Amino acid sequence: MVDEELKSELQKRGVFIASFEDIYNWGRKNSLWSLQFGLACCAIEMIAAAAARFDMARFGAEVFRPSPRQADMMIIAGTVTKKMAPLVVRLYNQMPEPKYVLAMGACAISGGPFKEGYNVLKGIDRYIPVDVAIPGCPPRPEALLEGLIKLQEKIAAQRLFGPNRARHADRQDAAEYPVPSYGPHDLEPPCNPDVFRPEPVKSEE
Amino acid sequence: MTTAIFEKLQKTFPEAGIELVNNPSPSGQHSLLVPAAQARKVAEFLRDDPEFRLDYASNVSGVDNPPKKLKETVTRKEVVEGVEKEVKETVEREVPGYLEAVYHLYSISKKHGPVVLRMRTGDRDKDVALPSLTPVWKSADFQEREVFDLFGIRFAGHPDLRRLLMWDEFVDHPMRKDYVAPDDCDYEPTPHGEILARVQARGAAAGEVA
């Protein structure tokens, strides 16, 4: 690692140095193609964020792909019903590494206002790992852009070598998670314990 | 309007046993209760009758009436110590639950409506068949499927009676009052009320300290 102080000192004299990781991550974070995929009203805000006024192109994420094979990230914009959940997991499995997930809005995070409904999944993090959760109901386009910047920061900080290297640096094939099946009363299994590890509920006493 | 239709139906189908269900609220939206066996015939009549021409079924809904116990006071005469007296007695009677399909009909050509048509099933646990009115009003197709999905009324004669909202493998009917949703609403950062009680009860059952 290059000392940050030395780096900025050299930069003032017109010498730019960077590690391979920095350049690689800089390229990745500024060209994020997302899967074109809207589930509910959050998708309207996502469209607004991509259009002229908010202009996601400023952050290099304006290319929405209609195929998971060409996508870097998945914006889960809206309520995930139990009927839709297996399809979301399957789409995630079909994305190539490196891949990231933004859970946009209260519904994608936890079920939101429909949390006590029989047909709504209480958060997509029950089946796939979520990188950035964007709260709001729905989040404004600025919030989505903020979430995108947070994801860019996360990508910039990812290591490609060493013991703490990123998941995609570790394996050739894309990470896959079991697709839940439709059961007689609920999805089976109701969550993936490898991914979903909530903190135990504390009592108030 | 409904009263006029009811009178005409009484004249046309005197044997059908059609009832007028009164709505005592200010809206006064009375409805026609049609026995299942006659429903198809009555529906066709309402659609084709030149006076009413109810050519548009805007809405089909389901209603679940679970079984309930009715308390009734019965007066009967009894001879007590040689004197005839009237004795009042409270009798509990169990009424079996039933399901209802409610159709809201309008006339586009005559510009009137809605006219409310109801059909009732027998016991909601055993006898849940009703005739489908999709052959009469095409717009009832998806709505009857939804009623089948959520209430479990089986519409005989429906062209494609599959679940509409839930997946095909699902066996319950979630809008019935005795439906119990899967217990998966447990995790909250700050649980409170019902959910906290439920999670604590489950923790106690599993031998953990919640």
HADDOCK unambig.tbl for C-alpha pairs under 7 A between the chains (distance, minus, plus):
assign (segid A and resid 83 and name CA) (segid B and resid 166 and name CA) 6.74 0.50 0.50
assign (segid A and resid 83 and name CA) (segid B and resid 167 and name CA) 6.33 0.50 0.50
assign (segid A and resid 115 and name CA) (segid B and resid 185 and name CA) 6.88 0.50 0.50
assign (segid A and resid 116 and name CA) (segid B and resid 185 and name CA) 6.38 0.50 0.50
assign (segid A and resid 118 and name CA) (segid B and resid 181 and name CA) 5.31 0.50 0.50
assign (segid A and resid 118 and name CA) (segid B and resid 182 and name CA) 6.74 0.50 0.50
assign (segid A and resid 122 and name CA) (segid B and resid 185 and name CA) 6.97 0.50 0.50
assign (segid A and resid 182 and name CA) (segid B and resid 167 and name CA) 6.99 0.50 0.50
assign (segid A and resid 182 and name CA) (segid B and resid 169 and name CA) 6.30 0.50 0.50
assign (segid A and resid 183 and name CA) (segid B and resid 169 and name CA) 6.18 0.50 0.50
assign (segid A and resid 183 and name CA) (segid B and resid 170 and name CA) 6.38 0.50 0.50
assign (segid A and resid 184 and name CA) (segid B and resid 169 and name CA) 5.46 0.50 0.50
assign (segid A and resid 184 and name CA) (segid B and resid 170 and name CA) 4.31 0.50 0.50
assign (segid A and resid 184 and name CA) (segid B and resid 171 and name CA) 5.24 0.50 0.50
assign (segid A and resid 185 and name CA) (segid B and resid 170 and name CA) 5.78 0.50 0.50
assign (segid A and resid 185 and name CA) (segid B and resid 171 and name CA) 6.54 0.50 0.50
assign (segid A and resid 185 and name CA) (segid B and resid 172 and name CA) 6.72 0.50 0.50
assign (segid A and resid 185 and name CA) (segid B and resid 182 and name CA) 6.99 0.50 0.50
assign (segid A and resid 186 and name CA) (segid B and resid 182 and name CA) 6.52 0.50 0.50
assign (segid A and resid 198 and name CA) (segid B and resid 187 and name CA) 6.83 0.50 0.50
assign (segid A and resid 201 and name CA) (segid B and resid 210 and name CA) 6.55 0.50 0.50
assign (segid A and resid 202 and name CA) (segid B and resid 210 and name CA) 6.22 0.50 0.50
assign (segid A and resid 203 and name CA) (segid B and resid 210 and name CA) 6.18 0.50 0.50
